Amino acid sequence: MNQPNETTHFGYRDVPLDDKQTLVNDVFHSVASRYDLMNDLMSGGMHRLWKDVMITTLNPPRDDSPFRLLDVAGGTGDISFRAAKASGAGFHSTVCDINTDMLEVGRQRAAERHLDQQVDFVEGNAEQLQFADKSFDAYTIAFGIRNVPRIDLALKEAYRVLKPGSRFLCLEFSTVDVPGLAKVYDLFSFKVIPQIGRAVTGDADSYQYLVESIRKFPRPYDFAEMIRDAGFARVNWQIMSGGIVALHSGWRL
């Protein structure tokens, strides 16, 4: 286990591990109200297709069978709302996020969509979840796990709260290995995205961090090994858009 005095790569900067969560919080406090707009601008709308693949893979029951989803780092509710739309009457999702501003945006959107009875919002830390053992039928985390300071602890907590036979799904930016695409992707990421952030939110630095954090995230096979180490079985991943993102999957058996 990482110790408090260790450092972690935060973007291309080394910072004390315990300071990373504060920096992440600052990023998302500053962009919460325009987070989904920025996702559209940064991905050209592709994030919607990637999330659709995640929900299709989740495959929640369409009848009234009880199904409890834990959606971690899902503050604005996007994944939970999509899952609710694809589900039957027995569906319920708990969105757990450490950022209060993101959660407030999510609550407002749930009310607007008349989903506040199916989706609730809880402030919490992915490394130390407040939920009972074996209490959820699925765990999702989309574009959030790379911002967790101690990813190994978050994965162990995911395993703990899932029922036997339940699934862990993680959608995250990955490694582009297509030579031509890699060059274009790097140019867009480092030169364009921070400027979009400045124009839309007045905050270029936060988006510079988001770009840099993607490059520090483990490659798919390394992350898959971390998922296995947490106890999950039948671990695999699906590469999308030339490696820009990967959907990771594991089962608690």
C-alpha positions as CSV (number, residue, x, y, z in Angstrom):
1,M,0.0,0.0,0.0
2,N,1.2,3.5,-0.7
3,Q,2.3,5.5,2.3
4,P,1.3,9.1,2.9
5,N,4.7,10.5,2.3
6,E,5.0,8.9,-1.1
7,T,4.6,11.0,-4.3
8,T,2.6,10.2,-7.3
9,H,2.8,11.5,-10.9
10,F,0.1,14.2,-11.3
11,G,0.2,15.0,-14.9
12,Y,3.9,15.6,-15.6
13,R,4.4,16.9,-12.1
14,D,5.4,15.0,-9.0
15,V,3.3,15.9,-6.0
16,P,2.7,14.4,-2.5
17,L,0.2,11.6,-2.9
18,D,-2.2,13.0,-0.3
19,D,-2.2,16.4,-2.1
20,K,-3.6,14.8,-5.3
21,Q,-7.2,14.6,-4.1
22,T,-7.1,18.3,-3.2
23,L,-5.9,19.2,-6.7
24,V,-8.5,16.9,-8.3
25,N,-11.2,18.6,-6.3
26,D,-10.1,22.0,-7.4
27,V,-10.3,20.9,-11.0
28,F,-13.9,19.7,-10.8
29,H,-15.1,22.5,-8.5
30,S,-14.1,24.9,-11.3
31,V,-15.8,23.1,-14.2
32,A,-18.8,21.3,-12.6
33,S,-21.6,23.4,-14.3
34,R,-20.0,23.0,-17.8
35,Y,-18.5,19.6,-17.4
36,D,-20.7,17.8,-19.9
37,L,-20.4,20.6,-22.4
38,M,-16.6,20.3,-22.2
39,N,-16.9,16.6,-22.7
40,D,-18.7,17.2,-26.0
41,L,-16.2,19.8,-27.1
42,M,-13.1,17.7,-26.1
43,S,-14.4,14.5,-27.7
44,G,-16.4,15.8,-30.6
45,G,-19.4,14.1,-29.0
46,M,-17.7,10.7,-29.1
47,H,-18.0,10.3,-25.3
48,R,-21.7,9.7,-25.8
49,L,-21.0,6.7,-28.1
50,W,-18.4,5.3,-25.6
51,K,-20.9,5.6,-22.8
52,D,-23.6,3.9,-24.9
53,V,-21.2,0.9,-25.3
54,M,-20.7,0.9,-21.5
55,I,-24.5,0.7,-20.9
56,T,-25.0,-1.9,-23.5
57,T,-22.2,-4.0,-21.9
58,L,-23.8,-3.4,-18.4
59,N,-27.1,-4.8,-19.9
60,P,-29.3,-4.0,-16.9
61,P,-32.6,-5.9,-16.6
62,R,-35.5,-4.4,-18.5
63,D,-38.2,-5.9,-16.3
64,D,-39.0,-5.1,-12.7
65,S,-36.2,-7.3,-11.3
66,P,-34.3,-5.4,-8.5
67,F,-31.0,-4.1,-9.8
68,R,-28.7,-1.8,-7.7
69,L,-26.0,0.1,-9.5
70,L,-23.1,2.0,-7.8
71,D,-21.9,4.7,-10.1
72,V,-18.6,6.0,-8.7
73,A,-17.2,9.4,-9.7
74,G,-20.4,9.9,-11.6
75,G,-21.3,13.3,-10.1
76,T,-23.4,14.8,-13.0
77,G,-25.3,11.5,-13.3
78,D,-24.7,10.9,-17.0
79,I,-24.0,7.2,-16.7
80,S,-26.8,6.6,-14.2
81,F,-29.4,8.4,-16.3
82,R,-28.4,6.3,-19.3
83,A,-28.6,3.1,-17.3
84,A,-32.0,4.1,-15.9
85,K,-33.3,4.7,-19.5
86,A,-32.1,1.3,-20.5
87,S,-33.6,-0.5,-17.4
88,G,-36.9,-1.6,-16.0
89,A,-38.8,-0.6,-12.9
90,G,-36.5,-2.4,-10.5
91,F,-33.5,-0.3,-11.3
92,H,-31.9,2.0,-8.8
93,S,-28.5,3.8,-9.0
94,T,-26.4,5.5,-6.3
95,V,-24.0,8.1,-7.6
96,C,-21.0,8.4,-5.3
97,D,-18.7,11.3,-5.9
98,I,-16.2,13.2,-3.7
99,N,-17.1,16.6,-5.3
100,T,-20.1,18.4,-3.9
101,D,-20.4,20.7,-6.9
102,M,-20.6,17.8,-9.3
103,L,-23.2,16.1,-7.1
104,E,-25.4,19.2,-7.0
105,V,-25.4,19.4,-10.8
106,G,-26.4,15.8,-10.9
107,R,-29.3,16.2,-8.4
108,Q,-30.7,19.1,-10.4
109,R,-30.5,17.1,-13.6
110,A,-32.1,14.0,-12.0
111,A,-35.1,16.2,-10.9
112,E,-35.4,17.7,-14.3
113,R,-35.5,14.2,-15.8
114,H,-38.0,12.9,-13.2
115,L,-35.4,10.4,-12.2
116,D,-34.8,11.5,-8.6
117,Q,-36.6,8.4,-7.3
118,Q,-34.4,6.1,-9.3
119,V,-31.1,7.9,-8.9
120,D,-29.7,9.2,-5.6
121,F,-26.5,11.1,-4.9
122,V,-24.0,10.5,-2.1
123,E,-20.8,12.3,-1.3
124,G,-18.0,9.7,-0.8
125,N,-14.5,8.6,-1.5
126,A,-13.8,5.7,-3.9
127,E,-11.0,4.6,-1.7
128,Q,-13.3,4.1,1.4
129,L,-16.9,3.5,0.4
130,Q,-19.6,3.8,3.0
131,F,-21.7,1.0,1.7
132,A,-22.1,-2.5,3.1
133,D,-20.3,-5.6,1.7
134,K,-21.9,-7.4,-1.2
135,S,-24.7,-4.7,-1.6
136,F,-24.6,-3.8,-5.4
137,D,-25.4,-5.7,-8.6
138,A,-22.9,-3.6,-10.7
139,Y,-20.2,-1.0,-10.3
140,T,-19.4,1.6,-12.9
141,I,-16.8,4.3,-13.1
142,A,-16.4,6.5,-16.2
143,F,-13.4,8.7,-16.7
144,G,-12.9,8.9,-13.0
145,I,-10.5,6.2,-11.8
146,R,-7.4,7.9,-13.1
147,N,-8.1,10.8,-10.7
148,V,-8.2,8.5,-7.6
149,P,-4.9,8.8,-5.7
150,R,-4.8,5.1,-4.6
151,I,-6.3,3.2,-7.4
152,D,-5.6,-0.1,-5.8
153,L,-7.7,0.8,-2.8
154,A,-10.6,1.9,-5.0
155,L,-10.5,-1.4,-6.9
156,K,-10.5,-3.4,-3.6
157,E,-13.5,-1.4,-2.4
158,A,-15.3,-2.0,-5.7
159,Y,-14.8,-5.7,-5.2
160,R,-16.0,-5.5,-1.6
161,V,-19.3,-3.8,-2.3
162,L,-20.3,-6.0,-5.2
163,K,-22.4,-9.1,-4.8
164,P,-21.0,-12.5,-6.1
165,G,-21.8,-12.7,-9.7
166,S,-21.8,-9.0,-10.2
167,R,-19.7,-6.9,-12.7
168,F,-17.2,-4.1,-12.5
169,L,-17.0,-1.8,-15.5
170,C,-14.5,1.0,-16.0
171,L,-14.5,3.4,-18.9
172,E,-11.3,5.3,-19.1
173,F,-8.9,7.1,-21.5
174,S,-6.2,4.8,-22.7
175,T,-3.2,4.7,-25.0
176,V,-3.3,5.5,-28.7
177,D,-1.0,3.2,-30.6
178,V,-1.9,4.1,-34.1
179,P,1.1,6.3,-35.3
180,G,-0.8,8.9,-37.4
181,L,-3.7,9.1,-34.9
182,A,-1.3,9.4,-32.0
183,K,0.3,12.5,-33.4
184,V,-3.0,14.2,-34.2
185,Y,-4.3,13.2,-30.8
186,D,-1.3,14.7,-28.9
187,L,-1.5,17.9,-30.9
188,F,-5.3,18.3,-30.1
189,S,-4.8,17.3,-26.5
190,F,-2.0,19.6,-25.5
191,K,-2.6,22.5,-27.8
192,V,-6.4,22.7,-28.3
193,I,-8.1,21.3,-25.2
194,P,-6.6,23.7,-22.7
195,Q,-7.6,26.6,-24.9
196,I,-11.1,25.2,-25.1
197,G,-11.1,25.0,-21.3
198,R,-10.0,28.6,-21.1
199,A,-12.7,29.8,-23.5
200,V,-15.6,27.9,-22.0
201,T,-14.8,27.8,-18.3
202,G,-12.0,30.4,-17.9
203,D,-9.7,27.6,-16.7
204,A,-7.0,26.3,-18.9
205,D,-4.9,24.8,-16.1
206,S,-7.5,22.3,-15.1
207,Y,-7.8,21.0,-18.6
208,Q,-4.0,20.9,-18.9
209,Y,-4.1,18.6,-15.9
210,L,-6.8,16.4,-17.4
211,V,-4.8,15.9,-20.5
212,E,-1.6,15.1,-18.6
213,S,-3.4,12.7,-16.3
214,I,-4.5,10.6,-19.3
215,R,-0.9,10.1,-20.3
216,K,0.1,8.9,-16.8
217,F,-2.7,6.3,-16.6
218,P,-1.5,2.6,-16.9
219,R,-1.7,0.8,-20.2
220,P,-4.7,-1.5,-20.6
221,Y,-2.8,-4.7,-19.8
222,D,-1.2,-3.1,-16.7
223,F,-4.6,-1.8,-15.5
224,A,-6.1,-5.2,-16.1
225,E,-3.5,-6.8,-13.8
226,M,-4.5,-4.3,-11.1
227,I,-8.1,-5.3,-11.5
228,R,-7.1,-9.0,-11.1
229,D,-5.0,-8.2,-8.1
230,A,-8.2,-6.7,-6.4
231,G,-9.8,-10.1,-6.7
232,F,-11.8,-9.8,-10.0
233,A,-12.0,-12.7,-12.4
234,R,-12.6,-12.9,-16.2
235,V,-10.9,-9.5,-16.6
236,N,-10.8,-8.1,-20.1
237,W,-10.9,-4.8,-22.0
238,Q,-12.3,-3.4,-25.2
239,I,-10.3,-0.8,-27.1
240,M,-12.3,2.0,-28.8
241,S,-11.5,4.8,-31.3
242,G,-8.0,3.6,-32.0
243,G,-7.1,3.4,-28.3
244,I,-8.4,6.8,-27.2
245,V,-10.5,4.9,-24.6
246,A,-10.9,1.4,-23.2
247,L,-13.8,-0.3,-21.5
248,H,-12.4,-2.6,-18.7
249,S,-14.5,-5.3,-17.2
250,G,-14.2,-7.8,-14.3
251,W,-16.5,-10.1,-12.4
252,R,-16.8,-10.8,-8.7
253,L,-17.3,-14.6,-8.8
